[in-house]
């Protein structure tokens, strides 16, 4: 294998794992995995990754995004969180990530996502309900639904990456 091919393969595999890592930050890493695999297939003339594999990856990417969205959109109100609380969690997560990005060697983003989301839900729910205890219960339920969605999305992204690597190295 020529050295340029080794470098290209290493870069490709790094981007695949970057796609899995991006899921932690709420970025659609499954789309990164699919697009990277599509580019690889185009460059290699569909020698190792064929249309069937690409179709499976595309379907998994769509299912993964749909599941995460549904976990947030349907799961959160089920626990008593209002739609305003859902959007406050999304905005709080984004704001928390922006504020905490420079702390803990970049891992502050994770802390910011969860603390900001929790804070956003709590503030809106306290404003609407006027009581702290039910607001804390719904806020922790909302964060639990978000974590469950991210975990499921991460598992499916790892499945996608494994499928691609098996196709390449078999």
N, C-alpha and C positions, 0 to 999 in steps of 0.2 A: 504494500500500500504506500503510495507516494506521500511525502511529508505534508504537502498541501491538502491532501485528502484527510490525513489524520487531524490536521488543524481544523478543517471544516467540520469533520464529524464531532470533534470535541466542542466546537462552538454550537453546533446543532443540539447536542445533548445538554449543554449548559442552558440553552434557551428553553428546552423542554422542562428542565427542573426549575427554571425561573418561573415558568407558567404555573407550576405547582405552588411555588412560594408566593406568587402574587395573590393567590386565593386568600391568604391570611389577611391581606390588606383590603379585601373586598373588590379587587380588580378582577375582571373576568380572565383568569389564567387559562381556562379551558379554551377560550378563543385563541390565545397565544399558542397553545399546544396544537390546535387544529391548523392554524395558519402556518406555523413552522413546519408541520408535517406535510402540508400541501406544497410549500415551497421546496422542501426536500424531495418530494415525489416528482415535482416538475423538473428539478435539476437532474435527478437520477433517471428520468424517463420512465417513471412508474415501475422501475425494476424491482424494488423491494417493498415499497408501499404502493398498493394498487387502489383502484377506485372503490373496491369493497371496503377496504380498511378506512379510506377517507370518508366514506359514507357512514360507517360505524362511528368514527370520531366526531363527525358533524352532528349525528343524532345524539350522541352522548353530551356534546357541548350544549346543544339546545335543551336537552332534558336537565342538565346540571343547572343552567341558568333559571329554567322554569321552576325547579325545585327550590332553589334558594329564594327566588322571588315569592313563591307561594308560602314558604315557611315564614317569611316576614309579613306578607300582606294578609294571609288568612290566619296564620298561627298567632300573631300578636293580638289582634282584636279578640280572639277566642279567650285569651287570658284576661280580658277586661281593659286592655289598652285602647284608647280612642285612636282615630285616624290622625288627629293632631299630635297625639303622643308618638305615633309611628314616625311622622315626618320630623318631629322634634328629636327623636332618637337618631334619625338619619343625619340631620343637620348637626346635632351634637357630636356624633361620631366623626364627621368630616372636620368640624372645628377643633375637636380634641386631637385628631391626628395632625392637623396643621400646627397646633400649639406645641405638641409633644415630640415633633419629628426630630429635634436636635438633642433629645435626652436619651440616655440608656443605649448609646451607640446605635441609634436608629430604631431600637425596639420600643422606644417611647411612643411610636405610632400605634402599636397594639394597645398600650395602656391608654392612650388618648382616644382610640376608637371605642373602647369599652367604657371608660370613665365618662367621656363626652356623651355617648349614647345613653348611659344610665342617668346622667345629670339632666339631659334634655327631657327624657320621659318623666323623671321625677318632678321637674319644675312644671311641666304642662299638666300632669295628673294632679299635683297638689293644687294648682290653680283651679282646675275643674271640679275636683272633689272636696277640697277644703280640709282633707284629713291626710295625715302622713302615712300611717300604717298600710292602708289599702294601696296607696300610691307606690310605696316601696315594693309591695307584693307584685303589682302589675309591672313595675319597672324591671324587677329581677326576672320575671317571667318573659318579658320582651327580650332581655339580654340572653336568656337561656335559649329562646327560639332562634336568635341570631347565631349563637354558638353552634347549635344543632345544624342549622343551615350551612354554616361554614364548614363544619366537620364532614357533612355529607358531600358537599361540593369538593372538598379536599380529597375525599376518598375516591370520588369519580375522576378527578384529575389525575390521581396516582394510577388509577385503572387505565386511563387514556395513555399516559406516559409509558406504562408497562406494555400495553398493546403495541405501541410504536416501536419500542426497543426490541420486543420479541420479533416483530416483523423485520427489523433491520438486521438483527444478528442471527436469524434462523436460516 
